Amino acid sequence: MSELELYELPGCPFCAKVKTKLDELGLEYESHEVPRSHADRTEVKEVTGQTEVPVLLDHSNGVEGMHESDDIVAYLDETYGN
């Protein structure tokens, strides 16, 4: 398991923003694609308690379900940026 995990939905512009930042920073992460239907997003709900994406987990730093793409991008910059 990677230290960074991202729950995402293909085609989601907010998820794409987070993936772009992860790639810019050269960070390895495990991607989990969620179903389109919120009712079917049981995996992300079990892990984070909610069904919105993107959601970032950072096991190295105790982040267990950060959502909101702008918050994730800022966190990644602050934590892993130069």
C-alpha positions, -999 to +999 in steps of 0.1 A: +000+000+000+012+035-009+015+061+018-007+084-004-041+072-016-065+091-038-102+083-042-113+098-075-139+097-103-127+096-139-135+128-157-139+148-125-121+182-129-115+185-092-099+151-091-078+160-121-065+191-103-053+170-074-037+144-098-019+171-116-004+184-084+006+149-073+023+144-107+040+179-106+055+170-072+066+136-084+046+118-057+037+082-060+001+074-049-025+046-051-056+056-071-090+042-062-117+049-088-152+053-073-185+047-091-205+076-105-234+069-081-229+082-046-250+053-033-224+029-047-194+046-032-193+022-003-155+019-002-148+056+001-176+059+026-161+031+048-127+048+048-137+084+051-173+086+063-185+105+032-189+099-006-175+131-021-143+130-042-115+137-045-104+123-011-067+121-001-053+098+026-017+104+037-007+076+060+027+091+067+011+122+082-021+109+097-044+124+071-074+101+070-097+116+045-090+151+033-115+163+007-120+196-012-095+198-041-082+233-032-074+221+004-057+190-009-035+209-034-025+234-007-017+206+017+004+188-009+023+220-017+029+227+020+039+192+029+058+180-002+066+211-022+102+224-025 
